Amino acid sequence: MVRRILLGSQLRRLREARGVTREAAGYSIRASESKISRMELGRVSFKARDVEDLLTLYGVTDEAEREPLLGLARESSIAGWWHNYSDVLPGWFQTYVGLEGAASHISTYEVQFVHGLLQTDDYAHAVVTAGHRKPIADEEIERRVALRLERQKLLLGENAPRLLCVLDEAALRRPFGTPDIMNAQLTHLAEVSEHPNVTVQVVPFTSGGHAAESGAFTLLRFPESDLNDVVYLEQLTSALYIDKRDEVAQYDQVLDRLVEISLSPADTRDHLHRLRQRS
């Protein structure tokens, strides 16, 4: 997904620099203007032949310049590990998992429950089962939890992203599963917050109302300078992906204000231990 977005943005810049219209670009590869638009937005897969023809049209004939872009085209067709979970992974969430795995910085605000990247196995089971009105098969529950735990591995990799997780205190006090499950989850949060690439901060009830009145969201940043930051907003049956700079900037400002009114990372760990002792 990210490779498609990156390749699409570079093709758009080359086309505009050459003064080629989308209609003309589409004609050169026997496609419509709307197909070129979707390609430049990274919303469709790329055929190597199409990329070759577009590069020629845009005047990119040097093999040293063409090969990196053709390499991106080849890599963009390789399915990510999450496609193995397509039976329990909605199409709109596959996009998020791909973006999450490519991000260098993940900043998130949660109200309802602990973020999926920081959930324990038992807590994840409780969240998955609570989210369905009708009972679901044990096999499906296990698959959904396995997907969540697989996502967490990116925090431990060599190129692990930096994670900032701001949690509303309600997410810590709302019980999922038994008291023992909640205790283990609070302990896990405190422990994982000690990792150098993970920061956990809690917005306490004492802070009162605050800037994040619209609810939970995640902001993703990428190491490639060609990629805009993306804000992910999850809905019941779909999701929104916002990448307009001015809109993303507003969410970034909200995050800054949330951090300002949150407990410090050290005080957050103390708070987590106090909550565990009370339960």
C-alpha positions as CSV (number, residue, x, y, z in Angstrom):
1,M,0.0,0.0,0.0
2,V,2.7,2.5,1.0
3,R,4.8,1.5,-2.0
4,R,1.8,2.2,-4.3
5,I,1.3,5.6,-2.7
6,L,5.0,6.5,-3.0
7,L,5.2,5.4,-6.6
8,G,2.0,7.1,-7.5
9,S,3.2,10.4,-6.0
10,Q,6.5,10.2,-7.9
11,L,4.7,9.5,-11.2
12,R,2.4,12.5,-10.6
13,R,5.4,14.8,-10.1
14,L,7.1,13.5,-13.2
15,R,3.9,14.0,-15.2
16,E,3.3,17.5,-14.0
17,A,7.0,18.5,-14.5
18,R,6.7,17.3,-18.1
19,G,3.4,19.2,-18.6
20,V,1.5,16.0,-19.5
21,T,-2.2,15.9,-18.8
22,R,-3.8,12.9,-17.1
23,E,-5.8,12.3,-20.3
24,A,-2.7,12.1,-22.4
25,A,-1.0,9.8,-19.8
26,G,-4.0,7.5,-19.8
27,Y,-4.0,7.4,-23.6
28,S,-0.3,6.3,-23.6
29,I,-1.1,3.2,-21.6
30,R,-4.5,2.5,-23.1
31,A,-6.3,3.6,-19.9
32,S,-8.7,6.4,-18.8
33,E,-7.9,9.7,-17.1
34,S,-9.5,8.4,-13.9
35,K,-7.2,5.3,-14.0
36,I,-4.2,7.6,-14.0
37,S,-5.7,9.6,-11.1
38,R,-6.2,6.3,-9.1
39,M,-2.7,5.2,-9.9
40,E,-1.2,8.5,-8.7
41,L,-3.2,8.2,-5.5
42,G,-1.9,4.7,-4.9
43,R,-5.4,3.2,-5.0
44,V,-4.7,0.6,-7.7
45,S,-2.0,-1.9,-8.4
46,F,0.7,-1.1,-11.1
47,K,1.7,-3.2,-14.1
48,A,5.4,-3.0,-14.9
49,R,4.6,-2.3,-18.6
50,D,2.4,0.6,-17.7
51,V,5.1,2.2,-15.5
52,E,7.7,1.7,-18.2
53,D,5.5,3.4,-20.8
54,L,4.7,6.3,-18.4
55,L,8.4,6.8,-17.6
56,T,9.2,6.9,-21.3
57,L,6.4,9.4,-21.9
58,Y,7.8,11.6,-19.0
59,G,11.3,11.6,-20.4
60,V,12.8,9.3,-17.9
61,T,15.0,7.1,-20.1
62,D,18.2,6.6,-17.9
63,E,18.1,3.1,-16.5
64,A,19.6,4.4,-13.2
65,E,16.5,6.6,-12.8
66,R,14.0,4.1,-14.1
67,E,15.0,1.1,-12.0
68,P,14.1,2.4,-8.5
69,L,10.6,3.2,-9.8
70,L,10.2,-0.1,-11.6
71,G,11.4,-1.8,-8.4
72,L,8.7,0.0,-6.5
73,A,6.2,-1.3,-9.0
74,R,7.3,-4.9,-8.6
75,E,7.4,-4.6,-4.8
76,S,3.9,-3.0,-4.7
77,S,2.4,-6.2,-6.1
78,I,3.7,-8.4,-3.3
79,A,1.0,-9.2,-0.8
80,G,1.7,-8.2,2.8
81,W,1.6,-10.7,5.7
82,W,-1.8,-9.5,6.7
83,H,-3.4,-10.8,3.5
84,N,-3.2,-14.2,5.2
85,Y,-5.9,-12.9,7.6
86,S,-8.2,-11.7,4.8
87,D,-10.9,-14.0,6.2
88,V,-11.2,-11.8,9.3
89,L,-9.7,-8.5,8.0
90,P,-12.1,-6.0,6.4
91,G,-10.7,-4.5,3.2
92,W,-10.8,-1.0,4.7
93,F,-8.6,-2.2,7.7
94,Q,-6.1,-3.9,5.4
95,T,-5.1,-0.4,4.2
96,Y,-4.5,0.7,7.8
97,V,-2.4,-2.4,8.7
98,G,-0.2,-1.7,5.6
99,L,0.2,1.9,6.5
100,E,0.9,1.1,10.2
101,G,3.6,-1.4,9.2
102,A,5.4,1.2,7.1
103,A,5.1,4.2,9.6
104,S,8.1,5.6,11.4
105,H,5.9,7.3,14.0
106,I,2.5,6.2,15.3
107,S,0.6,8.6,17.5
108,T,-2.8,7.6,18.8
109,Y,-5.5,8.6,21.1
110,E,-7.9,6.0,22.5
111,V,-11.1,6.4,24.6
112,Q,-12.9,3.1,24.6
113,F,-10.1,0.6,25.2
114,V,-6.3,0.1,25.1
115,H,-4.8,0.4,21.6
116,G,-4.4,-2.9,19.7
117,L,-0.7,-2.6,19.6
118,L,-0.5,-2.7,23.4
119,Q,-3.2,-5.3,24.3
120,T,-2.4,-8.5,26.0
121,D,-3.7,-11.8,24.6
122,D,-6.5,-12.2,27.1
123,Y,-7.5,-8.6,27.0
124,A,-7.7,-8.8,23.1
125,H,-9.9,-11.8,23.4
126,A,-12.3,-9.9,25.7
127,V,-12.3,-6.9,23.4
128,V,-13.0,-9.0,20.3
129,T,-15.9,-10.9,21.9
130,A,-17.4,-7.7,23.4
131,G,-17.5,-6.1,20.0
132,H,-20.1,-8.5,18.6
133,R,-23.7,-8.7,19.5
134,K,-24.0,-12.3,18.3
135,P,-21.6,-15.0,19.5
136,I,-18.8,-15.7,17.0
137,A,-17.0,-18.9,16.4
138,D,-14.0,-19.6,18.6
139,E,-11.8,-20.1,15.5
140,E,-12.7,-16.6,14.3
141,I,-11.9,-15.1,17.7
142,E,-8.5,-16.8,17.7
143,R,-7.8,-15.5,14.2
144,R,-8.7,-11.9,15.1
145,V,-6.6,-12.1,18.2
146,A,-3.7,-13.7,16.3
147,L,-3.8,-10.8,13.8
148,R,-3.6,-8.3,16.6
149,L,-0.7,-10.0,18.2
150,E,1.1,-10.2,14.9
151,R,0.7,-6.5,14.4
152,Q,2.5,-5.9,17.8
153,K,5.7,-7.5,16.4
154,L,6.5,-4.3,14.5
155,L,7.3,-2.6,17.9
156,L,10.1,-5.0,18.4
157,G,11.7,-5.0,15.0
158,E,15.1,-3.5,14.1
159,N,13.3,-0.5,12.4
160,A,10.5,-0.3,15.0
161,P,8.4,2.9,14.8
162,R,8.1,5.3,17.7
163,L,4.7,4.9,19.3
164,L,2.9,7.6,21.3
165,C,-0.2,6.3,22.9
166,V,-2.4,8.7,24.8
167,L,-5.2,7.0,26.7
168,D,-8.2,8.5,28.2
169,E,-8.6,7.3,31.8
170,A,-11.9,5.8,30.8
171,A,-10.1,3.2,28.7
172,L,-8.3,2.0,31.8
173,R,-11.3,1.9,34.0
174,R,-13.7,0.2,31.6
175,P,-13.4,-3.5,32.4
176,F,-12.9,-6.1,29.6
177,G,-12.8,-9.6,30.9
178,T,-12.1,-10.5,34.5
179,P,-10.3,-8.4,37.2
180,D,-7.2,-10.6,36.7
181,I,-7.3,-9.8,32.9
182,M,-7.5,-6.1,33.6
183,N,-4.7,-6.3,36.2
184,A,-2.5,-8.1,33.7
185,Q,-3.3,-5.5,31.0
186,L,-2.4,-2.6,33.3
187,T,0.8,-4.3,34.3
188,H,1.6,-4.9,30.6
189,L,1.0,-1.2,29.8
190,A,3.4,-0.1,32.5
191,E,6.1,-2.5,31.4
192,V,5.8,-1.8,27.7
193,S,5.9,2.0,28.4
194,E,9.5,1.4,29.5
195,H,10.6,0.5,26.0
196,P,12.7,3.3,24.4
197,N,10.4,3.6,21.4
198,V,7.1,3.5,23.3
199,T,5.5,6.4,25.2
200,V,2.2,5.9,27.1
201,Q,0.4,8.8,28.7
202,V,-3.0,9.0,30.4
203,V,-5.4,11.9,30.3
204,P,-6.9,11.7,33.9
205,F,-10.5,12.5,34.6
206,T,-9.3,15.4,36.6
207,S,-8.3,17.2,33.4
208,G,-12.0,17.6,32.6
209,G,-13.1,18.3,29.0
210,H,-10.4,18.6,26.4
211,A,-9.6,19.1,22.7
212,A,-10.2,15.6,21.5
213,E,-14.0,15.9,21.5
214,S,-14.4,14.0,18.2
215,G,-13.0,10.8,19.8
216,A,-10.2,8.3,19.0
217,F,-7.8,8.7,16.1
218,T,-4.4,7.7,14.9
219,L,-1.8,9.8,13.1
220,L,0.9,8.0,11.0
221,R,4.1,9.5,9.8
222,F,6.4,7.8,7.3
223,P,10.2,7.9,6.7
224,E,9.7,8.8,3.0
225,S,9.5,12.5,2.6
226,D,7.3,12.1,-0.4
227,L,4.5,10.7,1.7
228,N,2.0,12.9,3.6
229,D,1.1,12.1,7.2
230,V,-2.2,10.2,7.4
231,V,-4.9,10.4,10.1
232,Y,-6.9,7.2,10.5
233,L,-10.5,7.4,11.8
234,E,-12.2,4.1,12.4
235,Q,-16.0,3.8,12.0
236,L,-18.4,0.9,12.6
237,T,-18.3,-0.5,9.0
238,S,-15.6,1.6,7.3
239,A,-12.8,4.1,8.0
240,L,-11.6,7.5,6.9
241,Y,-8.0,8.3,5.8
242,I,-7.2,12.0,5.9
243,D,-4.0,13.2,4.3
244,K,-4.6,16.9,3.5
245,R,-1.9,18.8,5.3
246,D,-4.1,21.4,6.8
247,E,-6.5,18.8,8.2
248,V,-3.8,16.6,9.5
249,A,-2.2,19.6,11.2
250,Q,-5.4,20.1,13.2
251,Y,-5.1,16.5,14.6
252,D,-1.4,17.1,15.3
253,Q,-2.3,20.1,17.3
254,V,-4.9,18.2,19.3
255,L,-2.3,15.5,20.1
256,D,0.0,18.3,21.4
257,R,-2.7,19.6,23.7
258,L,-3.6,16.1,24.9
259,V,0.1,15.5,25.8
260,E,0.1,18.8,27.7
261,I,-2.8,17.8,29.9
262,S,-1.7,14.2,30.3
263,L,0.2,12.7,33.2
264,S,3.9,12.4,32.4
265,P,5.2,8.9,31.3
266,A,6.5,8.3,34.8
267,D,3.4,9.5,36.5
268,T,1.3,7.4,34.1
269,R,3.2,4.3,35.2
270,D,2.5,5.2,38.8
271,H,-1.2,5.7,38.0
272,L,-1.4,2.4,36.2
273,H,0.0,0.6,39.3
274,R,-2.5,2.4,41.6
275,L,-5.4,1.4,39.4
276,R,-4.1,-2.2,39.4
277,Q,-3.9,-2.2,43.2
278,R,-7.5,-1.0,43.5
279,S,-9.0,-3.6,41.2
